[in-house]
Amino acid sequence: MRRGGVILYPTDTIWGIGCDATNSEAVARVYQIKQRDDSKALICLVDSEGRLQRYVRLVPDVAWDLIELADKPTTVILDGAVNLAPNLVADDGSIAMRITREEFSRELCYRFQKAIVSTSANISGQPAPQNYRDISPDIINAVDYVCWSRRQEHKPHQPSSIIKLSLNGEVKIIRS
């Protein structure tokens, strides 16, 4: 990822396609692999509250409450994205971020020391793969590296909840 590579990896939810969230060329490759319009935003994973604050100008207090109290992985869309690839940031300047608590993806984020793109490992419009065995060979062959962790796992996984928090205090549930 430090050289712009794209990976396939297990996250705290489903398997994801990932790259350095600060590298515009790598982000463009992720959109290309997914055959997804780059006007549709992607999620980023980080390992800690401190790292989250590197990528958002001001994290509202309600975001910290949601992150702390959520009983399942929760992605928050926050205004004022900074220090990220421009093609990753939504037109309104927001970014979707999630602090991962799952062991593998958390360690990956910690060791990389940057935000990592985390978008479902599927062609846009197709069902999100719950396990490695559900991932299309087209996706597997398109990435630079496939992580070994959790490939044999066969249990249900769900995408994260997504909640948009605006600086004006508006809260909108995108996906529950």
BELCOR-V416989 format. One record per residue. N is the residue number from 1. RES is the residue in one letter. PSI is psi in radians with two decimals (999 if undefined). OMEGA is omega in whole degrees, 0 to 359 (999 if undefined). D_CENTER is the distance of its C-alpha to the mean C-alpha in whole Angstrom. Layout:
BEGIN
n = [N N]
res = [RES RES]
psi = [PSI PSI]
omega = [OMEGA OMEGA]
d_center = [D_CENTER D_CENTER]
END
This chain:
BEGIN
n = [1 2 3 4 5 6 7 8 9 10 11 12 13 14 15 16 17 18 19 20 21 22 23 24 25 26 27 28 29 30 31 32 33 34 35 36 37 38 39 40 41 42 43 44 45 46 47 48 49 50 51 52 53 54 55 56 57 58 59 60 61 62 63 64 65 66 67 68 69 70 71 72 73 74 75 76 77 78 79 80 81 82 83 84 85 86 87 88 89 90 91 92 93 94 95 96 97 98 99 100 101 102 103 104 105 106 107 108 109 110 111 112 113 114 115 116 117 118 119 120 121 122 123 124 125 126 127 128 129 130 131 132 133 134 135 136 137 138 139 140 141 142 143 144 145 146 147 148 149 150 151 152 153 154 155 156 157 158 159 160 161 162 163 164 165 166 167 168 169 170 171 172 173 174 175 176]
res = [M R R G G V I L Y P T D T I W G I G C D A T N S E A V A R V Y Q I K Q R D D S K A L I C L V D S E G R L Q R Y V R L V P D V A W D L I E L A D K P T T V I L D G A V N L A P N L V A D D G S I A M R I T R E E F S R E L C Y R F Q K A I V S T S A N I S G Q P A P Q N Y R D I S P D I I N A V D Y V C W S R R Q E H K P H Q P S S I I K L S L N G E V K I I R S]
psi = [-0.54 -0.43 0.28 0.19 2.79 2.35 2.85 2.18 2.68 2.47 -2.94 -0.08 -1.68 3.11 2.49 2.76 2.29 2.83 3.07 2.07 -0.07 -0.02 1.86 -0.68 -0.72 -0.73 -0.72 -0.67 -0.68 -0.81 -0.72 -0.80 -0.74 -0.19 0.80 2.43 2.28 0.06 -0.22 2.11 2.74 2.77 2.61 2.50 2.51 2.88 -0.18 2.89 -0.72 -0.73 -0.66 -0.73 -0.27 -0.32 0.01 2.27 -0.85 2.06 2.02 2.63 -0.64 -0.52 -0.76 -0.69 -0.79 -0.79 -0.74 -0.67 -0.21 2.39 0.04 2.86 2.24 2.19 2.33 2.34 2.11 2.54 2.77 0.76 2.43 2.79 0.48 2.83 2.29 -0.59 0.04 -0.43 2.36 2.82 -0.53 0.11 0.17 2.87 2.49 2.10 2.56 2.35 2.03 2.43 -0.16 2.43 -0.91 -0.93 -0.56 -0.79 -0.69 -0.84 -0.73 -0.81 -0.57 -0.51 0.36 2.92 2.53 2.29 2.47 1.66 2.58 2.48 1.14 2.82 2.41 2.30 -0.28 2.83 2.50 2.35 2.25 -0.53 2.91 -0.73 -0.29 -0.07 2.34 2.44 -0.52 -0.70 -0.83 -0.75 -0.31 -0.36 2.90 -0.45 2.43 2.11 2.57 -0.47 2.34 0.35 -0.55 -0.09 2.42 1.35 2.79 2.42 2.57 2.60 2.85 2.82 2.63 2.19 2.21 2.19 2.10 2.68 -0.40 0.07 -0.08 2.38 2.22 2.18 2.03 -0.75 2.22 999]
omega = [179 179 177 180 179 182 172 187 176 179 176 177 181 176 183 169 184 176 175 183 178 185 184 180 178 178 178 178 178 177 180 180 181 186 186 176 184 172 177 186 176 179 173 174 171 184 186 177 180 180 177 183 176 188 180 183 183 178 181 181 181 178 179 178 179 181 182 187 183 179 175 179 184 176 176 175 186 176 172 179 177 173 179 176 182 181 176 184 180 181 181 178 181 178 177 184 175 173 182 178 181 190 185 184 177 179 178 178 180 181 180 177 177 172 180 175 178 177 184 185 180 171 182 179 178 181 177 181 179 182 181 183 181 185 180 174 178 178 181 182 184 182 181 183 176 179 182 184 173 178 183 183 178 177 183 175 180 173 180 166 177 181 178 179 179 179 179 177 180 179 181 178 180 179 181 999]
d_center = [14 17 19 16 16 13 12 12 11 11 9 10 10 10 10 8 8 7 9 11 9 13 14 15 17 14 11 15 15 11 13 16 15 14 17 15 16 15 16 13 10 6 3 3 5 8 12 14 15 17 14 12 16 16 13 15 19 19 17 20 21 20 17 18 20 17 15 18 20 17 18 15 11 11 8 11 11 13 16 17 14 16 16 13 13 15 14 11 12 14 18 18 17 14 10 7 7 7 9 9 13 13 15 14 10 12 15 13 11 14 16 14 15 12 9 7 4 3 5 8 11 14 16 15 17 18 17 13 15 15 17 17 20 19 17 19 21 20 17 18 20 18 16 18 17 16 16 19 18 18 19 22 20 22 21 19 15 14 10 10 12 11 14 15 17 19 21 24 23 22 20 19 17 15 14 16]
END
